[in-house]
Amino acid sequence: MRLSLILTDSQECFTFLWPCVKMHYTQNGIVVVRRKKTVRSKYTFIEFLIFKFPLMFFVGLLYGMLGWTIVVSFTNWHGTAPNYDFAGFKWYRLMITLDRFHVDVANNLKWLSLGVIPTVILALFIAYLLELGSFRRLESYIRTLILYPVAMSFIVTGTIWSWMLDPDKGVFNTILRGVGLDFLQGRFTTNPSTATYWLILIFVWQYLGFSVIILQSSLRTAELREMTESALIDGASRLRILLQIIIPNIRSGLLILISLLLISTLKVFDIVYIVTFGGPGTATDVLAFYMLLATFQQHLVSLGAGIGVVIFLLAASIVIPYTIYAFKKWFD
Amino acid sequence: MRKIVSVLIVLIVFTAVVFAGGKRGEATGMAAAEERKLEIFHWWVGPGEREAADEWFKALHAKYPEVEVIENPVAGGGGVSHRVVLQSRLSAGLPPDTFQALGGAELKAYVDGNYLLPLDDLWTELNYRKVIPGPLANTFIFNGHPYGIPLNMHIQNIMYYNKNLFDELGLTEPKNFDELITVAAAIKKAKPDMYPLGLGTKEKWEAAFVLDAIILGEGGPEYYVKLFKGEIDVTKDKIFRTALEKLAKLKAYTYPYHANLTWDQSVSLVVAGDAAMVTMGTWAIGAFLNNKWTPGEDFGALTFPQGKERYLLFHADSFILPKNAPHPGTTMDFLRVTASPELQIPCDVVQGGLVARIDIDPKVFPDPIRQEMQAYIRDNPTKLILDQHGSIAPASFSSEYWAAIAGFMGEDRPDIDKTLAQIGTLFTTYEVKKDAAWYVWP
């Protein structure tokens, strides 16, 4: 199957907007890309209002904001009143000298790796177990159970986890003390060197159910089911089925899942805000949280905008190459 | 062609809507007969604070029953959540009628942004400069003009302690750092399960309070002011180094999981019997009262440190008049009420601060702690020093300074040299010397 990405121009999107990539997914995960013939669209005014204006508005707003953030990051806006004098790379130069910025980038990279890889692997095993395991009758109960975290907001789960992880009165340490395993007690989020990992654990827990659902839906195709069943009859081990049949056949599901998780970990903010507020000190600080503090607490609006641009560039430099790589590798 | 026309129509409609919005805003600002409405931004939503905020509107309605109050309360004690909303409204040119602001650097940020109107006439009318302490008035005057009406004073350097425990162990209240360490050691010995000093640094500013008290004891008031005006090179300074060393020493007696707690939870540690003492501002009195602890019986409090001379670190809440406020007349009425004892007494008694007016009898406070402090300020107004809590140094510095001190307290082995270098950089990076030059003490 060959893949060719075609940038269509004026038909579906307006010529002055970003060129759009058109793709169509078929059910079994194979991508078919159609090149559209250049036909002048005949939209009436009403049709334009219904179909094109909202798109135009949203895209305009999105890219407008993005452009504006980039502009502000090159101005000299500090203090409460806007100041649009050109300042060049002043705030970027300041940014790279700040200890806090280095802590944040390191933390964001931890999130990026430890938030995505374990989630995908665990989700894959759970999805596989639920589909092919021997407890099919329990499946619906288990699925509901692991889906619960998805239904709750980070505000709720963050609060619950911070109660559980409290080293003094929290659930975990109380239980450990109760059964006499005092030496296992942890300092969890109050230990600056490990605090971030505990936050990532909350993320993994929260996104696991969501990931399982995405993978399960790509597992549930008739072809795949037939293939695994015949492999089972032929005597293949379950692990071999997972590695050699399932994974190669749910590439599209994995691609979407990994991209979504990458983006979610890059923009992580709420867990940090709720559970540790960046602390102890700045140990669990991330770029998105610092962006808020720099802009509104420190009144360094241009610096905040600059951090926003860095987040955007990080996302672009990680997600875009990944997507291209994944497409090339899997669909060539 | 058709497409271009439709795009044009949409753009025209859009511009018209935006433009009309602007016009409408101006028109209401200049309306002859102003509506009696007051849109107000504040951050008093916590226990003790909510009740105090209600007292503002009770006092306002007692005098002007027709005013309709539109509240926009945002939690966060002058912190970031409040500013997100306020900053967007101000830079969009849609200010509320009034908002809560701390005197000093925070107020200065809005004055520098050209968002506020000076209140010279109102201050003259109320003779406000004479009825509040001089150091308090000075933190509201920029370029010779007063901005804002302070409604209270919060004293920051107070040590609260469990009185029953101190009586039981036969301890006397600590008046300086050495006595504090002695007392803490005695408590730790007698009650191994108890942490001598409670602390919560989740919001970061709390750890700096403890250090403030140590700095004040170590260097005295002039040093404190010079430090936060950026006139001291902390990397080479002996006093600041000693203060950090003492803070590190105190860490051994401090609640170790402080990174998880907010200030009110650190007060709750004392109430729950997990900690014996806590350093917090006057607002902690409200939190103690909320937990049904009686001042002078269950808990004691003293300004810390105190030697021959006794200085109080303070900051103050105020309300201001923004430029282009939709209802400036109503706002002025509210500011008049804010300056009156009818608002200050009920509000400050409930919330746990001191009253701004020194012509109010200190006996209005139910607790001996505040009666004594208010009387002390009435008789010694020059002993008030503006604190660093959002007040002397600019916010760009303070926010990072708090994080540095909170981080210092969170480390297993606090690195003094590293922290000194870090704080030294903060002073220069954020140009504290330039931005804090406005403050003159006393």
Interface residues (C-beta under 8 A of the other chain):
Chain A: Y43 F45 F48 L49 F53 H78 G79 T80 A81 P82 L94 T97 L98 D99 R100 S162 D166 P167 D168 R187 T189 T190 N191 P192 A195 T276 F277 G278 G279 P280 G281 T282 A283 L292 L293 T295 F296 Q297 Q298 H299 L300
Chain B: R2 K3 S6 V10 G79 V80 R83 V84 Q87 L90 S91 A109 Y110 D112 G113 N114 Y115 T201 K202 E203 K204 Y255 P256 Y257 H258 A259 N260 D274 P394 A395 S396 S399 E400 A403 A404 A406 G407 F408 M409 G410 E411 D412 Q422 T429 Y430
